Amino acid sequence: MDARAAPPQPNFETISDSFDALSQQFALCGNLPAVDGGARLVHMVQAVLNRLDALDRKVDGLDRKVTVSNRNAVARAQNSTVIRGNMELEPLYSMVTGERLDHFPQTLDQLERLQLPAVNDLLTHLGEAPRGRLEERRRQLKLVSGLVTRAV
């Protein structure tokens, strides 16, 4: 027999354990931002963009309200001079849509003949909560419209 020592042999158990350790460590690589394809970063950027969109809508809403408030202030000033029922009223603008209220009464007499649904609709468009009976709501609409010189 040859007295030479046998060459070292691989330890397959050590190799197997090493592959297990490598597998566990490679599984953790998915937590790295560079490895996950930036998915978390993309998700965070999308969340920021969504919040910016919401903020943009709020700013647009505020811009509409300020514009409508200014237009309605001018219309109310013009309506404050109405003293007779046949005098024309300056229509106001909707706080809801920003558009001129096409169904706004043309004269004080027409305003005083409006029925409950029409009064409620106008008050709502002008940002007011309708309250009271029909006559009280008409009075509320007159005040909101700037009608102050004629007894309301």
C-alpha positions as CSV (number, residue, x, y, z in Angstrom):
1,M,0.0,0.0,0.0
2,D,1.0,3.5,-0.7
3,A,1.9,5.4,2.4
4,R,1.0,8.6,0.8
5,A,-1.9,10.5,2.4
6,A,-5.1,10.7,0.5
7,P,-5.8,14.1,-1.1
8,P,-8.3,16.2,0.8
9,Q,-11.9,15.4,-0.1
10,P,-14.8,17.8,-0.4
11,N,-17.2,18.0,2.6
12,F,-20.6,17.8,1.0
13,E,-22.4,18.7,4.2
14,T,-20.4,22.0,4.4
15,I,-21.2,22.6,0.7
16,S,-24.9,22.0,1.4
17,D,-24.9,24.3,4.4
18,S,-23.1,27.0,2.4
19,F,-25.7,26.8,-0.4
20,D,-28.5,27.2,2.3
21,A,-26.8,30.3,3.7
22,L,-26.3,31.7,0.2
23,S,-30.0,31.0,-0.6
24,Q,-31.1,32.8,2.6
25,Q,-28.9,35.8,1.9
26,F,-29.9,36.1,-1.8
27,A,-33.6,36.0,-0.7
28,L,-32.9,39.1,1.4
29,C,-31.5,41.0,-1.6
30,G,-35.1,41.7,-2.6
31,N,-35.2,44.2,0.3
32,L,-32.6,46.4,-1.4
33,P,-34.0,49.4,-3.3
34,A,-31.6,48.9,-6.2
35,V,-32.6,45.2,-6.5
36,D,-36.4,45.6,-6.2
37,G,-36.4,47.7,-9.3
38,G,-37.2,50.8,-7.3
39,A,-40.7,49.5,-6.7
40,R,-40.9,51.1,-3.3
41,L,-39.5,54.3,-4.6
42,V,-42.0,54.3,-7.4
43,H,-44.8,53.6,-4.9
44,M,-43.7,56.6,-2.7
45,V,-43.4,58.9,-5.7
46,Q,-46.9,57.9,-6.9
47,A,-48.3,58.6,-3.4
48,V,-46.7,62.1,-3.5
49,L,-48.1,62.7,-7.0
50,N,-51.6,61.6,-5.8
51,R,-51.3,64.1,-2.9
52,L,-50.2,66.8,-5.3
53,D,-53.2,66.1,-7.5
54,A,-55.5,66.4,-4.5
55,L,-53.9,69.7,-3.5
56,D,-54.2,70.9,-7.1
57,R,-58.0,70.2,-7.0
58,K,-58.3,72.0,-3.7
59,V,-56.5,75.1,-5.1
60,D,-58.7,75.0,-8.1
61,G,-61.7,74.9,-5.8
62,L,-60.4,77.8,-3.8
63,D,-59.7,79.8,-7.0
64,R,-63.3,79.2,-8.2
65,K,-64.7,80.2,-4.8
66,V,-62.7,83.4,-4.7
67,T,-63.6,84.3,-8.3
68,V,-67.3,83.6,-7.6
69,S,-67.2,85.6,-4.4
70,N,-65.7,88.6,-6.2
71,R,-68.3,88.4,-9.0
72,N,-71.1,88.0,-6.5
73,A,-69.9,91.0,-4.5
74,V,-70.2,93.1,-7.6
75,A,-73.7,91.7,-8.4
76,R,-74.8,92.2,-4.8
77,A,-73.6,95.8,-4.9
78,Q,-75.7,96.3,-8.1
79,N,-78.7,94.6,-6.5
80,S,-78.5,96.8,-3.4
81,T,-80.0,99.6,-5.5
82,V,-83.1,97.7,-6.4
83,I,-86.1,99.3,-4.7
84,R,-89.1,98.4,-6.9
85,G,-90.4,95.0,-7.9
86,N,-90.0,95.5,-11.6
87,M,-86.3,96.6,-11.5
88,E,-83.9,94.1,-12.9
89,L,-81.6,92.0,-10.7
90,E,-78.0,91.2,-11.5
91,P,-77.7,87.4,-11.5
92,L,-75.3,85.8,-9.1
93,Y,-72.8,83.0,-9.7
94,S,-72.9,79.4,-8.3
95,M,-70.4,78.5,-5.6
96,V,-70.9,74.9,-6.7
97,T,-70.2,75.3,-10.5
98,G,-68.6,78.7,-10.8
99,E,-71.1,79.5,-13.6
100,R,-73.7,82.3,-13.8
101,L,-77.1,81.2,-12.4
102,D,-79.2,81.1,-15.5
103,H,-82.4,80.4,-13.5
104,F,-81.8,83.5,-11.3
105,P,-84.9,85.7,-11.2
106,Q,-84.7,88.7,-13.5
107,T,-86.7,91.0,-11.2
108,L,-87.5,91.3,-7.5
109,D,-91.2,90.5,-8.3
110,Q,-90.0,87.2,-9.9
111,L,-87.9,86.5,-6.8
112,E,-90.8,87.1,-4.5
113,R,-92.9,84.5,-6.5
114,L,-90.3,81.7,-6.5
115,Q,-91.5,78.4,-5.2
116,L,-89.7,76.4,-2.5
117,P,-87.7,74.1,-4.8
118,A,-86.3,77.0,-6.8
119,V,-85.5,79.0,-3.7
120,N,-83.7,76.0,-2.1
121,D,-81.8,75.4,-5.3
122,L,-80.6,79.0,-5.5
123,L,-79.6,79.1,-1.9
124,T,-77.7,75.9,-2.2
125,H,-75.8,77.2,-5.3
126,L,-75.0,80.4,-3.4
127,G,-73.4,78.3,-0.6
128,E,-76.3,78.9,1.9
129,A,-78.1,76.2,3.9
130,P,-81.9,76.8,3.3
131,R,-83.7,77.4,6.7
132,G,-87.2,78.2,7.8
133,R,-90.4,78.3,5.9
134,L,-90.8,79.6,2.3
135,E,-91.1,83.3,3.2
136,E,-88.1,83.0,5.5
137,R,-86.1,81.4,2.7
138,R,-87.1,84.0,0.2
139,R,-85.9,86.6,2.7
140,Q,-82.7,84.7,3.1
141,L,-82.3,84.7,-0.7
142,K,-83.0,88.4,-0.9
143,L,-80.3,89.1,1.7
144,V,-77.8,86.8,0.0
145,S,-78.6,88.6,-3.3
146,G,-77.8,92.0,-1.9
147,L,-81.3,93.3,-1.7
148,V,-81.2,95.5,1.4
149,T,-82.8,98.8,0.4
150,R,-86.3,97.5,0.0
151,A,-87.9,96.1,3.1
152,V,-87.1,92.4,3.1
